[in-house]
Amino acid sequence: MKRWMRILKSITCVLACMMLFGTIAFASELPAEGEELHYVDVSENVIKLGGLFETAEEGYVPAPPKMMSALPDPLDTTYGLRCSIRDAILNQEESILIAAYALNLDKLRDIYAQVLNENPELVNATGAFSWGGSSSSLVTTLYPKYSQVYTRENVDELKAKAQAIVEGMSSTFTDEQKILYLHDYLVTHCQYDTDTLALYNQYTPQEIVNLELGKFNAYNALIEGTAVCQGYSEAMVLLGNYANLDIRIVTSDANNHAWNMINLDDVWYFFDSTWDDPTSDNGYFYPVHCRHINLLRSRDGLVGTGHVGTDWTNDKLGNVYGYATDSEKYDSYYWMNTTSAIPILGDTCAYAKEGVFGKVYLRKTDNSEQEITASALKYWKVWNGGGDYYPTTNFACFAAYGDSFYFSTPTEIFRLGTDGTLEKVHELSASAVGYIYGIQAGATGIDYWVGVENKECEYVKGTKEIELTDPELKITNASLVLQDNLAINFIAPKEPFDTGGYGTPYAVFNVNGNEKTVQGKLDGSNYVFTCNNIAPQMIGDKIGITVYAMKGEQKVKGGAGSYAVKDYCDYVLEHMSSDAKLVTLIVDLLNYGAAAQTYGSYKTDALVNRDLTTEQQGKATASRTYVNELK
């Protein structure tokens, strides 16, 4: 619905503008005095608008450049102008004075397209602008043309999303782990948009651009979750910018396609996230599945997966077909025959292998591989029109949640510890008609999809709630409070909460089946959780306590235990018997509790003073004075 509302809005704006300005699709700002306003469209060379780079002439290819420096090239005289144009578009300014740069139109066209291609977040700009100049051929003022669909707020939304995705990576990730994480995130959270391809049957390419109908940009890929190859490629560049990875876009007329290249340790590799995202046209792939056959490939390796032609072009590097010719490190890497996204926890990742059943694998960054027997990992049934069959394909899917990996078999979900321990956490009901064809970490556990037994193989999503735990968040001490009511203070050290990055903790008390949540109060180097209003007849009842804390939006369960007022009393009588006043107080308290039990007929078969010895009972107060007498 949102997409068609955008289309309607775009068509309305275009029609209105055509009524005012004939064939020009956007209203122009008034030119400055003495300027003659001209309209220019460079969308054919803007990736986020479905364009491809101008085909580079094949020929001599220089040695690949090193990783781009964070500082501008001192010989790059247009760097300041590109920054000014970028910032102006981010702020959605109406005009930019550029007379000082003495640019002609051809140079400005190249620079404007370059700015849009270098900054995938600029989804609020179209590939068009107007310019004003004097009687000479130099441009004095640039007037950007802004989108009728994407706003400055969408730019901020996209930037925040990219930042959040990158923050999901561990700070210890190597560059290899970073690109694996980002590749797998994009493939499993974005689906190829076949509707965009269908638009070419109804509109010309320029109409698709002017009406802003296609899914070509990073916003489509990361926010809306659907895009074509340009959107995938733009998203990877944007994520790479935040992850400090040198990622570029490659396009080819021969393939009518866009993909990426990356510089790792001064070596260039190609990768194609779009082609690693299986479509569902074969009836049994679900969108959360992920391949790696196009990840970090040499030139010949990528040719082997179906990338044809020699016109592989990058806007800055020119023809890059000759790049990555000797970089075969990853052409036969472990991930080539894996079945799904490869989650990473610390120095360990987890996966299954194509066509291998009954086995899952853990791999360390030192390239050591541990094989774990998982007998439940069996054949998936595939429904294919008139007949059923069991393919040799392994559809095991992996995800990381908390401090554990999870993977799916045809009917079950297992937890896989980084130490190789296995635990079944979920199983489809006996009445379920289908098999699990994908899992993914969700907000509160593992989301999973079941392929239902029918011709269309409909997918039904479910969620297995999984509680995160951290045993370091625990109660280490307790004390009794005797003021206006009976209470117990439970004490937890603050340090594990700080080092784990948790918010203010809370505790859930369980008293005779009734639960009560209490926020922790900071007291020096400890958090204190108080369970108060304990009735005297309940002195012997165990009070259950479980500690919790929030890490972002995720609830994490800490240690659990139980404690009773009688436990404290028993401790005093055993370890502090030399304190006569305290012993008397404790004996009186136990006798009081027993009297309350007897009066209320509450658990009278277990009176709390039953364990007192004759000697201890002799310490009880014989007579009580409630008011001091005046002498």
N, C-alpha and C positions, 0 to 999 in steps of 0.2 A: 504493500500500500504506500509506504514512504517513497519508494522509487517512482511510482506513477504520479504521486503528488508533485514530485520534483519535475517530472516530464511536463505535466500540465502547467506548472508555474513557468518553466522555461519557454514553452510554446507561447504562452500568453505574453511574456516579455518580448520575445522575438517578434511576434506579430505587431505588438504595440510600437516597437522601435522601427519596424519596416514601414508602418503608416507615417511615422514622423520623418524618417531619413531614407526612404527608398530601400536600396539593397544593403545599406550598412546596418549590421545587426545590433550595434550598441550605440546608445546616446553619447555624444561627444561633449566634453567640457569646453567652455569658451576659450579660444586661444588668447594668448597674451597679445598686447598691441603690437602690430607689425608681423605677427606670425601667421603662416598659412598652415592649416591643420591637414594632416594626411593620415589615412588609416592603413595599418599593416597587420598581416596575419602570418605568424610563424608556426602555427600549430602542427604542421606536418613534421617538424623536427623536435617537437616536445613530447617526451615519452609519456608523461602523465595524461596526455590528451590522445593517446593511441598512435602517436607518430613513431617513426624510426629515424635513426641517425642517417645523415646523408652517406651513401655508400662510399667508403674510402677506396682509392685506387690501390689495387694489389701491386706490390712491388717490394722494394727494400724495406725491411722492418728493423728499426734500431734496437739496441739492447733494451730490455725492459727496465723502466726507471725504478728506483728504490721507493720505499714507503714514503708517501707524501709527508712533508714536514708540517707541523702545526703552524709554522710561521709562513707568511706569504713569500713567494719567490720575488727577490728584489728586482728581477728583470720583468716581472709581470706588471705592466703599466695599467692594466684594467682591473686589478684586484680591488682597489678602493671603490671604483665605480660599481662593480658587481655587488660589493657589500652594501653600497648605498641603495641600489635598486632592490636588493633582497629585503633590507630593513624597511624600505618604503612600502613594499608590497605586504610585508608582515603587518605593518600599521595601517594598511589600506589607504595610503595617501593618494590624493587625486593627481598630483603632478610632481615631477622631479626635474630640477634644473640641472642640465648636463653640458651647458655651453662651454665650460672650462675644459672639457675633454676633447673638443674639436673633432667630433665623430661624424662620419658620413653615414648614410642610411644602411649600407651593406654591413658596416662594422657593428652598428647598433643592433641590427637583426641578429647577428651571430651572438653578441653579448647577451641580449635579452633571452634568447633560447637557452644559452648556457646557464644563466641564472636559474631559470625554471628547472633545468635538468639537474643542476647541482644541489637543489634544495627541494627534496620530495615533499616537504611539509607545506609548500606554497600551493595548496589546492584551491585557494581563493582566487588565484589568478588564471585567466584564460591565456591562450597563446596569441592574443591580439593586443595592440597598443596603437595609440595615435601619437604623432610627433609634430612639433612645430619648429619652424626654422625661419631664418631671414632670407634675403634674396640670394644668399649663397647656398651651397648644397649641404652645409653643416647643420646638425640638429642642435637646437637650443633647449627644448623642453620635451620631456617624455611623459605621456599620459597613459598609465596602465589601464587595462580593461579588466574589470573584476567579474567573478562568477555570479550567476543568478541562483546557484545551487549551494555553493560552499561559502561559508562566512569566515570572518576572522576567528570567531569562537570555535569553528571546526578545526582551524589551524592549531589553536591552543589544545583542543581535545586530542588531536592526533599526536602532537608533541608529548603530551602527558602520557598517552598510551604507550608510545615507543619507550619513553623513560621507564615506565613501570615494567614493561617486558624485560628490558635490560637489567633492571634492579632485581629481577627474579633469578639472575645468575649468581653463582657464588663468586666472591672476590678472588678465590684461588684458581678459577678456571684458566686454563691455557687458551691461547688463541684457537687451537684446534677444537677445544671443548666449546668455546664461545660460538664458533660458526656452526657446529653440530647442534647446539641448543637453539640458536636462532632459526636455522633451517628447519628443524623439527617443529618448533613452535608455529612458524608460518604455515607449513604444510598441513598441520593438524588443526589449525584455527581458521584457515581460509579455504574456500572451495572455488574451483574454476567456474567462471560465470559463462555458461553456454548461451544465456540470453543476449549477451553483448554480440556474440557472433551472429545470432539470428537477426540483429538490427540491420546488418548489411544487406539483408533481403528487402528491407523497407526504406532505408535511407542511404544517401551518399555518405562517404566518410566525413565530408565537411559538415553535412547536416548533423551527423552524430556528435561532432565536436561542438557545433554552435548550440545545439539543444542540450548538450551535456547529458547524454543518455548512457554512454558506455561506462564500464567499470575498469578504468585504466590507471587509477592512482592509488597511493598508499593508504588514503583514508578508506577507500573501498576494501582494501585487503585487511587492514588492521582493526578498523572500527566496525564496518558492515560485514566483514567476513566472507566477501565474495569479490573476485576480480579476474581479469585475464592476465596474460603474461607481463604486460607493462606494470600492472598493479603489484604483482609479486616482486618484480625486479626493483621497483621504486621502494617498496617496503623494506627490502633487504638493504638498500643503500641507507635509508633512514635509520634502521636499527644498527647498521654498522657505524654510522656517525656517532651514535650514543655509546657504542661498545668499543670505540677507538679501533675499528677495523677498517682497512682501506679496501672498500668494496666499490666496484664500478659496474655500469650497465653495458651490455653488449647487445647489438641488434643485427639482424640479417634480413635483407630482402629475400634471399633465396629460401630462408626458412619462414619468412613472415612472422618473426618471433623475436622475443627479447629474453635474455638471461643475464647472469652476472659473472664477474671475475673478481678474484681477491688476491691480495699480496700477503703471503705468510713467509716471514723470514727472507724477504727479498726474492721470493719465488712466486710466480703467478700460477693460479689454478682457476679453472672454470667451474661453475656450478649452476644448476638449473632447478630451482625450487618448483616451478610450474610442472615440469615433467616428472618430478618425484612425488606429485600429488595424484594418487589414483582417482580416476573418475568412477562413477557408479554405473556406467553403461553396461558393465559385464554382469550386473545383477547380484554381485555378492561383496564387492568392496564397499566399506563404509568410509565416509570422509575422514575419520580420525586415523586411518591407516597412512603409512608413510614409507616411501622407498628412499634409497640412498645411492642408486646407481648413477646419478648425475651429480654427486657431491665431490668437490675438489678433484676434478678430472684433468688430465693432460688434454692437449688438443686432440690427439688421436683417440684418447679414451672417450671424449665427448662425441667425436665423429662416429665411434662405434655404437653409441646409443641412438643415432639417427639424425644428428645435426649435420646438415649438408652444406654445400657451397664453400666459398672461401672469402665471402664478403662480410666477415665478422668485424663489426665496427664499433669503436668507442669514440665519443665526441672529442675527447682530448688526446687519446693515444693513436687515433686513426685506425688503420687496419690492424687487428690484433690476432689474426689467424695464425701468425707465426709465434705468438706468445705461448708459454706453457707447453712447449714441444718436448722438453726433457723432464718435466716434473711428473713422473709416474709413481711417486710415493704412494698415492691413494688409489691408484687404478685397480688394485686387487686387495684393498684394505678390508679389515674384518667386517665393516658395516655393509659391504656390497650385497650380501645375501641375507641381511636381517629382515625381519617381518614387519617392524613398526617403528615408531619413534623410539629413540634410545635415551632413556632418562639417566641423569647423572647425579650422584650423591658423593660429595667429596672427591676422592680419587678413584671412584668406582662407577661403572655403568653396567646396565643389564639389558639383555636381549635374547631373542630366540633366532634360530636360523631357518631359512627357507627350506622346506622339505624334510627338516629334521624334527622328529617327534620324540616325546619323552625326555627332552633335555632342554635346560635353560642355561644361560652363561652369565658370569660376572667377569668384568675386565678391569684391570687396574691401569693407571697411567704409565706403569712400567711395561705395559703390553703383556703382562701375565694374564692368562685366561683360566677361570675355574669353571668346570662343568658340573652342573647339579642335576641329579635325576628328578624328573617331574613326570611320574607315570601317567598322571591325568591329562597330560598334553597329547591328545589323540586327534584323529581325523575329524574335520568339520564336514557336515553334510551340506551340500549345495543343491538348491532347487532350481531346476533349469527347464522351465516349460513342462514338457510331457514326462521327463524322466529325472530321477534323482541319481547323484553320483558323489563319490568322495574323492576330491582332487588331492594331488600330492602337495598342494600349497598349504603351508602352515599359517594360520591366521592369528597366532598368538599376538596379543597387543600388550604393551608395557607402559607404566606410568610410575612416577615417584610422588609420594605423599608423606609428609613428615620425615621420619628418618628411615623409611623403608621403601622398597620397590613393590609393585603389584603387577601381576600379569594374569591374563585370561586364558582359560582352556575352553573347549566348546560349551561347557555348562557350569563352570566354576571360576571363582576369582581367588588367587593365592597371594599371600604376603610373602615377599622374598627379602630376607635381611641381607645387609651388606656382608655378613659373615656366612651366607649360604643357607641359613635356616629357612624352612618352609612352613607355612601355616595356612590352611584353608579358611577364608573369611566369609565366603558367600557361595551359595549354590542355587541354581534355578530350581523352582518348584517342580515336582513330578508332573504337574499338569501343564507346564510351559511347553509351547509348541514352537521351538526354534533353538538357535544357538547364539552365543555371545560372539559378536563380530567386531568389538572394539571397546576400549576403556580409555578414560582420561581423568586426570586429577581434577576434582571440582572444589567447591568452597568448603564442603564439610566431609568429603570422602571421595569415593571413586564413582564417577559416572560411567555407565555401561550401556551398550546398545545390543538389542537382540534382533536377529534376523528371523522374522516370522515365516512359517511354512506356507507360502502361497506363491503364485507365479511371479508377482512383482517383488517378492522378498522384502516386504515392508519392515522398516526398522523402528523399534520401540525403545525409548530411552528410560532407564531406571537409575537410581542412585543407591549405592551401598554406603551408609554412614560409617565412617571410620574415625575413631577418637585418637587424636595425637597425644602422646605421653612424653613426659620428661621426669624421670625419677629423682632428679636433682632438686626439684621443687618439693620440699618435704618439711614436715613438722619434726623438730628436733627436741622440743621441750614443752612442758605444760605446767601451769601453776593454778592454784585455787584462789579465788577472790571471795572474801567475806566482807561485804559492805551492807548495802540495803537488800541484797539478794545473793543467792549462791550463783557463782559463775566460774567458768574455766577459761583461762587464757592459753591458747595454743600458739606456739612461737615457731616461726620459720626464718632462717637466715636470709637476708636481703641479697647477698652477693650472687647466688645463682640466677636470680631474676634479672639482675643488671647485666651479667655477662651473656645471658641468653637473649637479651633484647626484648624482654617481656614488659608489658604494661603492668599497672597496679594489679596485684593478685586478689583473688577472693576465695572463700571457702564455702563449701556446702556441708552443713551439719545434717545428720540424720539421727533423730531422737524418736525411738519407737515407731519408725516408719514415716515420720513426718520430717520433711526437708525444709531447711531454712538457709538462705544465702546471706553471707556476711562479708563485707569488704574488708580487706586488710588495712590496718593502720600502722604507719611507719613509726617505730620506736628505736631510734639510734640505728644500729646495724641489723635490725630484725623487723619483720612484719608480724603483727599480733592479730589473731582472730579470736574474738570473744564470743563464747556461747553463754548467755546469761539467762536469768529467770529459771534456774533449775529448781524444781519443787523439792522439798525435803524428802518426800517419799521416793524420789527418783535418784537418791544418792548412790545407789548401787547399779543404776542403769548405764550401760555403755553408750557413749555419744560418738557416733561415727563422724569422721571429718575427711573430706577430700579437697585438696588444694587445686585451684585452677588459675590460669593466667592467659591473657590474650597476646598473640603475636600477630600484629596486623589485624586481619579479620578472622584468624583461625583461633579456635579455643584449644588450649593445651592442658591436658590433665597431669597433675603432679602426683605426689605420694598420697596414700590414704592410710588411715588408722582409726583407732577407737580408744576412748579413755573415759573413765568414770570418776566421780568425786571420791568414791571409795578407794580407787586406785591411789589417789593422792594420800588419803588417810592411811592406807596400809604402808605406803612408803615412809611416812613420818614415824609411825609406830616401830618400823623395822630399823630405820637408819638415824632417827633423830630422838631417840628415847631419853637422852640426857637433858633435853629441853622440857622441864617439868610443866611449864605453863602451856606450851604448845601441845604436849601430850594430853593434858586435861581438856584443852579446847577440842581436840580431835575426838576423844572419847565421848565428850558431851554431844558433839555433832552426830556421831554414829548412833548414840542413844536417842537423840532427837529424831533422826531419820527413821529408826525402827519404830518409835512411837507413832510417827506419821503414817508409816505403813500399816501398823495395827489399827489405827483409827480409821483409815480409809480402806481397809481390807485389800491392800495392794501388795501382791507378791509376798504374802505373809509366810510362805514356806522358805523364804530366803531373806530373813531380816538382816540388815546391814551390820548389826552389832553382834552377829552370831559368832564371829571368830575372836572376839575380845577375851583375853584370859582373865582369870580372877584378879591377877595383879593389876592388869590394865584397868579393869572396872573399878578397882580401888582408887584409881587416879581421878575418877569422876568427881565433879563438884558436888559436895554434900548439901550445901544450901546456897541460894543465889541471892545476891543483893543487886537490885536493878537501879537504885538511886543511892548516891553517896549520902551518908548521914552527916549533918553539920555537927562538928565538935565544939 
